[in-house]
Amino acid sequence: MFAVFTVTPSISPDVTGVSVRAKVDTTVVGSATSLKLSGTVIEDSTNTDGDVDGIGGGSAVPNSNGVIAFDGVTNDRRTLKWKYSLNGTAWTRAYDADVKMYFTDATPLEANVYDLALEKAFGYVDGDADIQGEINTGMDGDITYDPSEAHKHDLDLFTTGEGQCCCHAIVFTQLCRTVGVDAATEYVWGGHAADYVCWFWWQDNPPAGPSVSDYYCSFQLDKPIHDDAGADPHFTLHAESLSGGTYYDSSYGTTSLPGTHELAPAHPVGNPAATVRTGGGFPPSNQCDTDWECAHY
């Protein structure tokens, strides 16, 4: 963790060899050494940006129990009692801070942990043991699924309140990893091999240019009407998240890979019929235009 310390009155010249520590009740939960008192702040000796980074190395927070907790549910507001020392032996009270603590399932796996991601994940989970399941259904209830919506940048999904499947999947993955649960975004499509996507026509008068995907698809999903998505939609791809061996579809709030009504049949030149394929990126390296027209064409 990091902390900002304001010193009054201003100190000059700098005082080096300063240490700080934090306690919850009588337990030291973090400390930092080799700091300096400079002007009106205590800061790192080398990274002089006005705060103290890397405060850690203490014992577990008392009564954290290793479970996810949210504000007002299971004792997650604690008082941090801060002290500082000029010699590492004699400690002087600095201040007491009432803080919100998040007890994650394990060390966060995301390189950057954002307050909004923590708040959303903890709000959905609310102490439940089924972390992925609660995030999955929570996101489905919170965010409108709209396949036609432009792609959002990660947590912007919560600002607009609607997004396409890949936005749901990417954010689901981010929330899980933020609380220490491993997850990966998986793309789903129709192809006759793992490195192929097989296209077919599902509407007539296909145009040239960017809107061709409105007429071109790789499968028709077996899905009910949901939010702004029609029943049994034709898609180029769909996106879900894989965690703990289970596929989570936070666009629909369901689990498992989607069922299909249509996939491209065997190609006249010899390629076999398409099946459901998955991978960590889209599109795959090869594309096959079957030139097949489905029954909706």
N, C-alpha and C positions, 0 to 999 in steps of 0.2 A: 504494500500500500504506500501511498504518499501522503504528505501533510504539509500544510502551510503554517508557519509560525511568524507572528508579528511581534516585534520587540519594541518596547517603549521605555525610556527614550532611546534614540538612536545611539548605537555603539561605534566608537572609533578609538583606536584602530581595530582591525578585525581580531577576533579571538578564535583560535584554532583548537582542535582536539575536543570539540563539543560532542556530546552524545545525547540522544533522546530515546525514550521508551514509552510504551503504552501498556496500561493494565486494564483488564476487565475484572472487577472485584479485586482479588489479590493475585491474579495470574498475569504474568507478562506475556502479551500476545504479539509483540513486535518491538524491534529496536533498531537503531542505526548509529554508527560511530563515525569518527573522523570527519565531523561536520565543522562548520565555522559560523560564528556569530558575526554578521556583517551588516552594519548600518541598522536597518529596522527588521532584518529577517535572520532566521537560522536556515542555512542552505548547505547543499553538498559542496565539498571542497573543490571539485572539478567541474561539475555540471551546475554552474552558477546561474540558475534561472529563478531563484527566489523561493524554492520549495525543497523538501527533503524526499527523495525517491528511495525505493528499495527498502522500506521499513518492513522487516520480517524476521524470521528465525525464532519466533517465540512459540509458546505452547498453543494448543487448540483453544478456541474460545469456549469458556465453560458453558455446558448445557447446549452446545450446538447439535450434538447427536448425529451429525453427518446427514441430515435430511434437508430437503429444500423447504424453506420457510419464507413467508411473505409478511410484510408489515401488518401488524395487528392480528396475526394468526398464531404464530408460535414463537413468541419471545425474541423477535429479531431486532428490536431496538435495544441497544446497549449503550452504556456510558463508558467511553474511553477516557481513562485518567492519564493524562500526559505529564511527564516530568523530563527535566533536562539536567545534564551534569557537565561541569567544566573539567572534571578530572576522572570521570568514570566510577567514582566512589560515592561522593556526596551528591544526593539527588534533591532537586528543588521542584516543587509543583509548578507546572506551567498553566494548564487549564483542563477542565473536564468538558468533553464533547459528547452530546447525544447523537448517535449515528445509526443509520440503517445498515444492517449487515445481511448479506445474502449467503446462505449456506448451500453451496452447490453440491451436486452429486459427486463430482470429482473436480480436479483442476481443470479450469476452462481450456478448451482445445482451440478456440479462436485466437488468432494473433492479436486482434483488437477487440476488447470487451466494452460494449456500449451500454450506458445506463438504460436506454430504451429497450434494448434486447433483454436485459436483466428484468426490467419491470414487466415486460410482456410475458416472458417465460414463467416468471414466478407467479404472475397473476393467473395464468392458465393452469399451472400445476397445483398451486395452493396446497402443498404438502402431500399430494396424492402420489402413490408409488408408481403409477403408470405415467411416467414423465412424457414419453413420446405420444402416447394416446391422448393425453390432456392437451398437449400443444397442438396436436392434429385437429381435434374437434374445436379447440378454442380459436384457432386461426380460421377455420371454416365459418364459425359464427361471427367472427370479428370482421372478416374481409370478404367482400363480394367477389365471386369468381366471374370474370368477364373475359372470354377468350379473345375478344377483339381489342382489348385495351392495350395501349402501348407499353412496352417494357419499362418497369420501374427499377430504380437503383436500390436494391436491398431494402433497408428499413423505411424508405420512402413509401412503401406499400401501406404503412399505417397512417400516413398523412392523407393519401388519396382515398383509402378505404376500399379500393378495388384493384384487381390486377389479373393477369393471365396466369396460366399454370406454372410456368417456369419461375415467375416471381414468388408464388406461393411456396414452391419446392425449395428455392434458394433460401428464403427466409426461415422456413421450417428447419432446414439444415443448420442455419446460423444460430437459431434459438437453442436447438439441442446442444450444439457444440459450445455455446456460451455457458451452459450449466454443466459441462463436463461429460455429455453423452455423445458418443461418436455417431456421426450421420454423414451421408453423402447424397448429393443431388444426382438423380438418375433420369435419363431421357428414354422415352419409350416410342418405338416406331414400328412400321412393317417393313420387313426385308427378307430376301431369300437366303441371306448369309449375315453373319454378325457385322461385317464391314460394308454392308449394302443397305440402302433404302430403296424401296420399290414404289414408284409413283403410279397413280391411275387417275382418270378423269371422273369427277362426280357431278359436274355441271356443264351445260353446253356453252358454246360461244367463248371458249377460253381465250383471254386476251394475252398479248405479249406484255412483258414488263413486270414490275413489282407485285401487282395484284394477282399474278398467276396462281399464287398459293390459295386464293379463294376458290379455285376450280380444280386444283391439283391436290391430292392427299395420299397418305400411305395406309390409312385404315379408317374404318367407321367404328366408333366405340359403342359398346353396349352400356349406355348411361342414361339415367332419367333426366328430366328438366331440372336444372339446379342453378339458382341465382340467374345470371344472364346467359347461361349456356343452354341451348336447346337440347331436346331429347336425341339420343343416338347421333352425336355430332361426327362429321367428317373432319379429321385433323391430319396435318402433316406429321405432327408429333404430339406427345403428351409428356409432362414432367412430374415426377414423384420424388420421394426421398427414401433411401434405404438405411435402416438403422436396426441393429440387433437381429438381422436376418428377415425383417419385415418391411414391406413396402408401404409407405404412408402417403396418401393422396390428400393433402390439406386443401386442395381446391374443392373437393367433395366431402372431406371429413371422413373418408373411408380408408380401409387397408387393402392390400393386395394389388397386383397388376390389373389393369382394366380388361374386361372381356371385350370381344370384338364381334361385329356383325359382318364386316367385309375386310378382306385383305386382297392384294393383287394376286391373281391366279398365275399359274405357270406361264412363263414367257414363251412366245412362239419359237424363239431361237434356241430354247433349251434350258433356260434358268428355271429352277423349281418354284413352286408357289411360295409366296411370302408367309412368314410367321411373325409373331411379336418378338421384337428385339429390344435389348436394353444396353445402355452404356453411359459413361460419364460425360460424354460430349455429343453434340449434334451439329451438322450432319456427319454421318460416317464417311469414310474416305471414298466410297464408291456409290454412284447413283444409277438406278435402272429405270428407264421410262418404258413401262409395259404397254403404253398406248391403249390400255383396257378402259372401257367405259362401263361404270357400274350401273346398277338398275335405276339409280336416281339421276342419271345423265340425261 
